[in-house]
C-alpha cells in the first residue's frame, strides 16, 4: 500500500491555498503555514476589496493578458482553467458575477467571502492550517528538499522546529504591499537553493511625472474612454484605451497600471513620454469640425468660457495654458492656427514619466524566480527535487483584469497536484 505523502505549503495567499487544496485532493496530508494571523491578507485588498477573482474570457485569450513568460503558463492554464476556478468557488457555495471586460467578482462584492469559501474548502479537504507560523528556511539535504524549518507563533515561545515533508511548495508572494506579509522570503530561499531570481520591480503601479504642477492641478480627476500611449524615444511600449486618474504625484488608474508592466524596465533607464488622446473616437479633422461647431455656438464668449462641452471643468485651465491661446480672447477672434493648436493638445495631451512608485503601492511584483529552472507542468524545481514554487514568487505577471490571480490559482493547483502525485 502506497504511503500517504506529506506536503508542506509556505504561504496562505491565493497560490498557497490553491496548492494546499490540490495536494489534499490528491490524497496527501497537507500543512499550510501562514505567518499572518489569517489567510489571504493580500487577497482581501485586491480589486479594491472586491476581489477580481479571474477573467472569464476563453482560456486561449488568457494568454493575451500575460506580460511576462506567457508560454510557460500553457500547461498550468489548461490544467486548471479560469472556468475550473469559478466552478471550484461555486462548489464551495460562493455566487459569482461577470462584469465588463470579463472580470469575475463575488456577487457580494466582498473579497472576504472568497477567502472564507477557500478556507472552508481547505478544512473540508483536511488541510491543517497553521496561522502565525513562519517558514524560516528550507531544509535541503543531499540535493533534495526534505522539509522546512518553521517558527511557531511568537506567544508560544516554542523554538523553531524542522518539519519533514515529501514536498515543499513555496507560495510566499512577491514584494508588493509588504504590509500584507509579502517580504520576499521566497526569493531568498530560491537563491539559497541555487535558483536565479530575475530583476524585481514594482508593477501595476502608478507613475510619477515631471509636470508635477499640472498633475496636482488635475488631482482626483478621472478620465474615461481616453487612449494612453507610452513611448521610449520613437519606440512604442504601450497603447490602450480605457480609464486613468491624476494624483498629487502623477498618474494612476487601470490604463496607467497596465502601462507600468510594459514600461517598468524602460523607465529605470530614462524618462518616458506618456501621450493621452482625450478624444480617441474622433479623427483630427472630426475633432476640428466639432470645435468649429462649438465655437460657432459660443462666438461672443471668451475662450476660457467656451470649452465646457469638450472637457471636464478641472481640465480646462491646463488645456488653455498648453494651447497657448489667450483665455480672455473672444472665440470669434480665434485663428485657424490657434484652433489647430487646441486640436493637437487634445489629441496629444502629454506628460513625462520619470519613475514608478514603490512596492508599497504596487499591486504585483515583476520579475522573480526564473521559469527556465521550473517544470511548467508540475512547478517543481529542476535543480532541487521535492521543491515547488507557485504564484507571484515566479517571474510571471499580467495586466489588470483578473489575470494575475489566475496565474496564482493555476500555478498553485499545478504545484499542489505535482507535489501530490510526483515520485
C-alpha positions in Angstrom: 0.0 0.0 0.0 1.3 3.4 -1.0 2.2 5.6 2.0 0.4 8.9 2.3 2.6 11.8 1.3 3.1 14.9 3.5 3.1 18.2 1.7 4.2 21.5 3.3 2.9 24.8 1.8 4.6 28.0 2.7 2.2 31.0 2.3 -1.5 31.2 2.7 -2.3 33.6 -0.2 -4.1 32.7 -3.4 -1.4 30.4 -4.8 -0.8 28.7 -1.5 -4.4 28.0 -0.8 -4.9 26.6 -4.3 -1.7 24.4 -3.9 -2.8 23.1 -0.5 -6.3 22.2 -1.8 -4.9 20.5 -4.9 -2.4 18.4 -2.8 -5.1 17.4 -0.3 -7.5 16.4 -3.1 -4.6 14.3 -4.5 -4.7 12.3 -1.2 -1.9 14.0 0.7 -1.5 15.1 4.3 -1.1 18.9 3.9 0.1 21.5 6.3 -0.3 25.1 5.3 1.9 27.7 7.1 0.9 31.4 7.1 2.9 33.9 9.0 0.0 36.3 9.4 -2.9 35.9 11.8 -5.3 35.0 8.9 -5.3 33.6 5.4 -5.5 35.7 2.2 -4.4 39.0 3.6 -3.4 40.4 0.2 -6.4 38.7 -1.5 -8.5 40.7 0.9 -7.4 44.1 -0.6 -7.4 43.1 -4.3 -9.9 44.7 -6.7 -10.4 47.5 -4.1 -11.7 45.0 -1.6 -14.0 43.3 -4.1 -11.5 40.6 -5.4 -11.3 40.3 -9.1 -11.1 36.5 -9.0 -10.3 35.8 -12.6 -11.2 36.7 -16.1 -14.0 34.8 -17.8 -12.6 35.0 -21.3 -11.9 31.8 -23.3 -8.8 30.1 -22.0 -6.8 30.8 -25.1 -7.4 34.5 -24.6 -6.0 34.5 -21.1 -2.5 34.5 -22.7 -3.2 37.9 -24.2 -3.3 39.4 -20.7 0.1 37.9 -19.7 3.1 40.3 -19.9 6.0 38.0 -18.9 6.6 34.4 -19.9 3.2 33.5 -21.2 4.3 30.3 -22.9 5.4 28.9 -19.5 1.7 29.1 -18.4 0.3 26.9 -21.2 0.3 23.7 -19.2 -1.0 25.2 -15.9 -3.7 27.3 -17.5 -5.1 24.4 -19.4 -4.6 22.1 -16.4 -6.6 24.3 -14.1 -8.6 26.9 -16.1 -10.4 30.1 -15.2 -13.7 28.1 -15.5 -12.3 25.4 -13.1 -11.6 28.2 -10.6 -15.1 29.6 -10.9 -16.6 26.1 -10.6 -14.5 25.4 -7.5 -15.7 28.6 -5.7 -19.3 27.9 -6.7 -19.0 24.3 -5.5 -17.9 25.9 -2.2 -21.1 28.0 -2.1 -19.8 31.3 -3.5 -22.0 33.1 -6.0 -20.1 34.9 -8.8 -20.9 37.6 -11.4 -19.1 38.7 -14.5 -18.6 42.4 -15.2 -17.3 44.5 -18.1 -14.0 43.2 -19.6 -15.0 39.7 -18.4 -13.9 40.5 -14.9 -15.2 38.0 -12.3 -16.2 39.1 -8.8 -18.2 37.6 -5.9 -21.8 38.6 -6.1 -21.5 40.1 -2.6 -18.6 42.4 -3.8 -16.7 41.2 -0.7 -13.2 39.7 -1.0 -13.6 38.2 2.5 -16.3 35.9 1.1 -13.8 34.5 -1.4 -11.3 33.8 1.4 -14.0 32.2 3.6 -15.0 29.9 0.8 -11.4 28.8 0.2 -10.8 28.3 3.9 -14.0 26.2 4.1 -12.8 24.0 1.2 -9.4 23.6 2.7 -10.8 22.5 6.0 -13.2 20.1 4.3 -10.3 18.6 2.4 -8.4 18.0 5.7 -5.7 20.7 5.3 -4.0 21.6 8.6 -3.9 25.4 8.6 -1.2 26.9 10.9 -1.5 30.6 11.3 1.1 32.9 13.0 3.6 30.3 11.8 6.5 31.3 9.7 8.7 29.1 7.5 12.2 30.3 8.4 14.2 28.4 5.8 14.1 25.4 3.6 15.6 22.1 4.7 17.7 20.9 1.8 19.9 17.8 2.3 21.7 15.6 -0.2 20.4 17.7 -3.1 16.8 17.2 -2.2 14.2 19.3 -0.3 13.4 17.4 2.9 11.1 19.9 4.5 11.4 23.3 6.2 12.3 25.0 9.5 9.2 26.5 11.0 8.8 29.1 13.7 5.5 29.0 15.6 3.5 32.0 16.9 5.7 34.4 19.0 3.4 34.0 22.0 4.1 30.2 22.2 7.8 30.7 22.7 8.4 27.4 21.0 11.8 27.0 19.3 12.0 26.7 15.6 11.5 23.1 14.5 12.3 21.0 11.5 9.3 19.7 9.7 9.8 16.7 7.5 7.8 16.7 4.2 7.8 14.8 0.9 7.3 18.1 -0.9 7.6 21.8 -0.1 5.6 24.3 -2.1 6.8 27.9 -1.8 4.0 30.4 -2.4 5.2 33.4 -0.4 4.3 36.1 -2.9 6.4 39.0 -4.1 7.4 42.3 -2.6 4.2 44.3 -3.4 2.1 45.5 -0.4 4.7 44.4 2.2 2.2 45.2 4.9 0.4 42.0 3.9 3.5 39.9 4.6 5.0 39.9 1.1 8.6 40.5 2.2 10.4 38.4 -0.4 11.2 35.4 1.7 10.7 33.0 -1.3 13.4 34.8 -3.3 16.0 34.3 -0.7 15.2 30.6 -0.3 15.3 30.2 -4.1 18.7 31.8 -4.3 20.0 29.6 -1.5 18.7 26.6 -3.5 20.7 27.7 -6.5 17.9 29.4 -8.4 18.3 32.6 -10.5 16.0 35.4 -9.4 15.5 38.0 -12.2 15.4 41.8 -11.5 12.5 42.7 -9.2 10.4 45.7 -10.0 7.0 47.1 -8.8 4.3 46.5 -11.4 0.7 47.5 -11.9 1.8 50.7 -10.1 1.3 54.4 -10.6 3.9 56.7 -12.2 5.5 59.9 -11.0 5.6 62.7 -13.7 7.8 65.7 -14.3 4.9 68.1 -14.8 4.0 67.9 -11.2 2.1 71.2 -11.1 -0.3 70.1 -13.8 -0.7 66.7 -12.0 -1.6 68.5 -8.8 -4.0 70.8 -10.6 -5.7 67.8 -12.0 -5.5 65.6 -8.8 -8.6 63.4 -8.4 -9.7 63.8 -12.0 -10.7 60.5 -13.6 -10.7 60.4 -17.4 -12.8 57.7 -19.1 -12.6 56.4 -22.7 -9.2 58.0 -23.4 -6.2 56.4 -25.2 -2.9 56.4 -23.5 0.4 55.5 -25.2 3.9 55.3 -23.7 6.9 55.9 -25.8 10.7 55.5 -25.3 12.0 57.8 -27.9 10.5 56.5 -31.2 9.7 53.1 -29.7 6.1 52.5 -28.7 5.9 50.5 -25.5 2.2 50.5 -24.8 -1.1 51.8 -26.3 -4.6 51.1 -24.9 -7.9 52.8 -24.4 -9.7 52.9 -21.0 -9.7 54.9 -17.8 -7.0 56.8 -15.9 -6.6 59.1 -12.9 -4.5 62.0 -11.9 -2.8 62.1 -8.5 -0.8 64.5 -6.4 2.4 62.9 -7.7 1.4 61.9 -11.3 -0.8 59.4 -13.0 -2.7 56.2 -12.0 -5.8 54.2 -12.8 -6.3 51.0 -14.8 -4.7 52.2 -18.1 -1.6 53.5 -16.3 -1.2 50.5 -14.0 -1.2 48.2 -17.1 1.2 50.5 -18.8 3.6 50.2 -15.9 4.0 46.4 -16.6 5.3 47.2 -20.1 7.4 50.2 -19.1 8.9 49.1 -15.8 12.3 48.3 -17.2 12.5 51.2 -19.6 11.6 54.0 -17.1 14.6 52.9 -15.0 16.8 53.8 -17.9 15.3 57.1 -18.9 12.2 59.3 -18.7 9.3 58.1 -21.0 6.6 60.1 -22.9 3.0 59.5 -21.9 0.7 60.7 -24.6 -3.1 60.9 -23.8 -5.6 61.2 -26.6 -8.5 62.8 -24.9 -10.9 62.2 -27.8 -9.8 58.9 -29.4 -13.2 58.4 -31.1 -12.7 61.5 -33.2 -10.1 61.8 -36.0 -8.2 65.1 -36.1 -10.5 66.6 -38.8 -13.6 65.4 -37.0 -12.4 67.0 -33.7 -11.6 70.2 -35.6 -15.1 70.2 -37.0 -16.6 69.6 -33.6 -14.6 72.6 -32.2 -15.7 74.8 -35.0 -19.3 73.8 -34.2 -18.9 74.5 -30.5 -17.2 77.8 -31.2 -20.0 79.0 -33.6 -22.5 78.4 -30.8 -20.3 80.5 -28.4 -19.0 83.1 -30.8 -19.1 86.0 -28.4 -17.8 84.2 -25.3 -14.3 84.4 -24.0 -12.2 81.3 -24.9 -12.0 80.3 -21.2 -15.8 80.1 -21.1 -16.3 78.1 -24.3 -14.8 74.8 -23.5 -17.2 73.1 -21.0 -18.8 70.9 -23.7 -15.4 69.5 -24.7 -13.5 68.9 -21.4 -14.2 68.4 -17.6 -14.0 71.7 -15.7 -10.8 70.7 -13.9 -9.0 70.1 -17.2 -9.9 73.4 -18.9 -7.2 75.7 -17.3 -4.4 73.2 -18.1 -5.7 72.8 -21.7 -5.9 76.6 -22.1 -2.3 77.1 -20.9 -0.9 74.3 -23.1 -2.8 75.6 -26.2 -1.1 79.0 -25.9 -4.4 80.7 -26.6 -5.2 83.9 -24.6 -8.0 82.8 -22.2 -9.7 86.2 -22.4 -9.8 86.1 -26.2 -13.2 86.1 -27.9 -14.0 82.8 -29.6 -14.8 84.6 -32.9 -11.3 86.0 -33.0 -9.5 82.7 -32.6 -7.4 81.9 -35.7 -7.3 78.6 -37.6 -3.7 78.1 -36.3 -4.8 78.5 -32.7 -7.7 76.1 -33.2 -5.2 73.6 -34.7 -3.1 74.0 -31.6 -6.1 73.2 -29.4 -6.7 70.0 -31.5 -3.1 69.0 -31.1 -3.2 69.5 -27.3 -6.4 67.4 -27.2 -5.1 64.5 -29.3 -1.7 64.7 -27.7 -2.0 65.7 -24.0 1.4 64.7 -22.9 3.4 64.1 -19.7 6.9 62.9 -18.9 7.0 59.7 -16.8 10.0 59.9 -14.5 9.7 56.9 -12.2 7.5 54.1 -10.9 6.0 54.5 -7.4 7.3 51.9 -4.8 6.4 48.4 -3.9 4.0 49.6 -1.1 1.8 50.9 -3.9 2.3 48.1 -6.4 -0.4 45.5 -7.0 2.2 42.9 -8.1 5.9 42.3 -8.5 7.5 42.0 -11.9 10.4 39.6 -12.0 11.1 36.6 -9.8 12.4 33.0 -9.9 13.5 32.2 -13.4 10.9 29.9 -15.0 13.6 28.3 -17.1 14.5 26.4 -13.9 11.0 25.3 -13.2 9.0 22.4 -14.7 5.9 24.1 -16.2 3.6 21.1 -15.7 4.4 20.4 -12.0 6.1 23.7 -10.8 8.9 21.5 -9.4 12.4 22.9 -9.3 14.7 21.4 -12.0 17.5 21.8 -9.5 16.1 20.5 -6.2 13.7 17.6 -6.3 10.8 18.0 -3.8 10.8 21.8 -4.0 8.0 23.6 -5.8 7.1 27.2 -6.5 3.8 28.9 -7.3 2.3 32.3 -7.8 3.9 35.7 -7.7 7.3 34.4 -6.5 7.8 33.2 -10.1 8.8 35.5 -12.9 5.3 35.8 -14.2 3.0 38.8 -14.4 0.0 40.2 -16.3 -2.2 43.2 -16.8 -5.2 44.1 -14.7 -8.5 42.2 -15.1 -8.1 39.0 -13.0 -5.2 37.6 -15.0 -2.6 37.8 -12.1 -4.9 35.9 -9.8 -5.5 33.2 -12.4 -1.7 32.8 -12.6 -1.8 32.2 -8.8 -4.7 29.7 -9.0 -3.3 27.8 -12.0 0.3 27.6 -10.9 -0.7 26.8 -7.3 -3.0 24.0 -8.5 -0.2 22.6 -10.7 2.2 22.7 -7.8 -0.2 21.0 -5.4 -1.0 18.3 -7.9 2.6 18.0 -9.0 3.8 17.6 -5.4 0.9 15.2 -4.5 1.3 12.9 -7.5 5.1 13.1 -8.0 7.6 10.5 -7.1 
